[in-house]
Amino acid sequence: PTISANFRSVFVVMNAEASSIERERGTQEWRMDLPTGLSAAPAVGEVVVEKVTEDVYFLPGSNNHLSAYVLPPPEEYLAGLSASDRRDLGKPRMLWSAESNLELTFQPLRTSSILFAVAPSGKGRAFNTRTGEEAYRFEAFGKIHSRPSQHGDDAYIGSDDGNVYALS
């Protein structure tokens, strides 16, 4: 399984099934089938969607697609809703899906507004976290063998060409 987490939940993907486990109680919050398996660990973070800050789950698919899902609100919020509203809001909803044209071997990096995807070939793409639109492309002059790193809104990529690239 691949694992990622935020302040509230642990997210687990095995084969083409994703689920969320509430960190304090250890209970399953939701489960969903994915259109494809994953090629790397997902990323999770906050994104402003329609003027509301949402938790979003970014999935690198084995089909080279990146997908973003808005995560459901906390259980305490759902408890006050009708059964049909809980059903509608209790599962992740697709925000966007984009073809990366990359071998998605590494976990994507997320900053406040950009999702970076980098392939071992040295090619990379930056996507708008809210819309999935491509922001720009990147290419190192050597292969990449390890997951890029980040601090704040900057991504750092080491390449076989002997350089460290900083992207933001």
Secondary structure as UniProt FT lines:
FT   STRAND          2..5
FT   STRAND          9..14
FT   TURN            15..16
FT   STRAND          17..22
FT   TURN            23..25
FT   STRAND          28..33
FT   STRAND          43..49
FT   TURN            50..51
FT   STRAND          52..61
FT   TURN            62..63
FT   STRAND          65..70
FT   HELIX           75..79
FT   HELIX           83..89
FT   STRAND          93..99
FT   STRAND          109..110
FT   STRAND          114..118
FT   TURN            120..121
FT   STRAND          123..128
FT   TURN            129..131
FT   STRAND          134..139
FT   STRAND          149..151
FT   TURN            152..153
FT   STRAND          154..158
FT   TURN            160..161
FT   STRAND          164..167
//
